[in-house]
C-alpha cells in the first residue's frame, strides 16, 4: 500500500513538473469559465433590463457569443465602474466587457483584445440649444461626464491642455445621471460616447440633441490581465470567427440598427 501511494505521489509530482515546464513563463492556464466584470449602466453596451432584471447590452451579448464559440461558460458580474480595472487585477473576474476604450495608459496595466467596435466622443446639449456646435464652444460652460471615462479624459484635456475655458466639469458615477443633470439645467453639455448618446436619444426623444459631429475616433476592447495570454488569444480568434459567420453583424444590428 505504501509503495502504491508513493508511486501515485511520484506520478502527481511528475505531472505537475511537466505542466510547469510546458506552460510559458507568466502565462496562466485557460480558466474553466469566462467571468466578466461589467458596469451595467452604459446602455446600449451594458445595462439592466428594468422589467426582467437581466444584464443586457451589445458587449454582453457579444461576450456570450464568444463563450458559445469557445464552448466556455460565461458568468457576468455587475460591478462599479470606478473599480473595474482593480477588480480585474485582483482576480474578481478575468475579462472586462464594459465599453472600455483602448488607451495607452490602460495598456500599461491590462491587455486588450483586438478592437470590437469603433466609438467616438460627442457633445450632447438640450434640444433647441444651438450655442454649442464644437468643443471650442464649451468655453464658459459647465459640462457633465461619467467619471473615469474617455469623456472625462477628453473634457479634462480640453480644459487643462487645449485652453478651452470650461467653467466646471461635473463627474457622475453613471451616464444616466450625467444626462439628468443636463436635463435639469445643472450643466450646458454632456461629453459622452456616441453609442450611449444614441441610446439616450431613443429613450427620451425630443429632450436632447447632438452638437456637431463626433470629435474623436476611438476603439473599444475587452480587457484581460497581462498573464492571461492564452485566453486573450482564444477570445481574439472567436471574434474573427463570429465576424466571418455573421453572428457579430446580427448582434450589432440588434442594438444599433435603425
QUIVENDA-V959284 format. One line per field, one symbol per residue. burial: 1 if it has 24 or more other ideal C-beta (glycine too) atoms within 12 Angstrom, else 0. A space follows every 50 residues. Layout:
burial->???
This chain:
burial->00000000000000000000000000000010011111111111111000 00001111111111111011010111111010011011100011111111 11100100011110011011111111001001001011001111111111 11111111100001010011111111111011100011111111111111 10000001111101110111111110110111011101100110000100 11001100
